[in-house]
């Protein structure tokens, strides 16, 4: 499976892990990954550290997730993106809508916010 999700113990964060390719073929799987859990109290954490390729539809999926979160920029955090993926995110100015970070070390099981 190229997309998996989990919820922190306290419901503060929903973490979505994407692997290998993040493209149109994953849109149903990605949507299911965030809709199968209650909306988090804090944010969605999208881990792209294992993604080697992403296309423009992946950018759209991230924006749809941000809209679904019902929050502004703080509703979705994108972490661990490769340099190539980050270049695409910044070139399309997604940093205006999403929090983009290099830090992928967030342990959602220990989050107590």
N, C-alpha and C positions, 0 to 999 in steps of 0.2 A: 504494500500500500504506500503510495507516495505522499499521502496527507493523513495525519493523525492529530487528535486533539485530546486535551485533558483539562480538568478544572482544579485549581488550587484547593486545598483542604477547607479553606474558609470562604470559598466562592468569590474571592477578590479578582482573580485572573483566570481567563481561559487562554491556554497556550495551544497554538496550532503549529505543528512541525510540518514543513514541506521539504520533500527530498527530490533530488535529481533535476526534474524538469517542472517548471511552473508555467503552464500554458493552458490554452483554451480547453483541452481535453479534461482538465481537472476542475472545471468550473462547478459541476454538480457536487463532486467530492469535497471541494473547498467550502461551498455553501453549507453542505451537511455538517462539516466539521464545526462551524460556529453556531448553526441553528439547533443542533442536537443538545446543546447545553443552555441553561438559563443565562441571560446576559450577566456578565460579571459586574461586580460593584465598582471595580476600578478600570480595567482595560483588557483588551485582547492583545496577546503577545504572539506575534508571528515570527517564528524562527526560520530564517532562510539560509542557515549555515551549511546545509547540505545541497542547496540548489546550485546547479551548474549552468542552467539556462532558464531564462524567463522571457516571455514575449509580451506584447502590448496588452493582451487580454488579462494577463496576471496583474498588470497595473490597474485595470478596470475592476478586477476582483477585490483588490486591496481597497479601492475607493468605495466599492459597494459595502465592504465590511465596515469601513469608517462610517458610512451613512447608517448602516444597521445598528451600530453601537449607540447611536443617538447622542453622541458627544462630539465635541470639537476635536482638535488635534490629539488631545490626550487619550482618546478612546481606543487608539490602535498604536502599538509599538512594534516596529519592525527591527529585528535584531539579527546579527550574524551574517548579513549579506556580503557576498564576495565583492571585490572591487568592481568587477564588470556589472554586477547587479546594482550596486550602489550608484554607479555612473548613470545607469538607466533611470533609477528612481529620482536622482537629482536633476538629470536632464529634462525630465518631465515635470519637475517641480513638485513631486509628491511630498517633499519635506514641508510644504505649505499645509498639508492636510494630515500627515502622519508623523509620528515621532520615529526617527530613524537613528539607530544606535549600533555601535560595534559590539556592545556588551551582550553576550549571550549566556552569561553565567547566572541568570536569575533562576533560583530554585523555587518553583511555585509551591512546593510542599511545605516550605518553611516561611512563607509569606504571611504576616500577621497584621497587615495594615487595616 
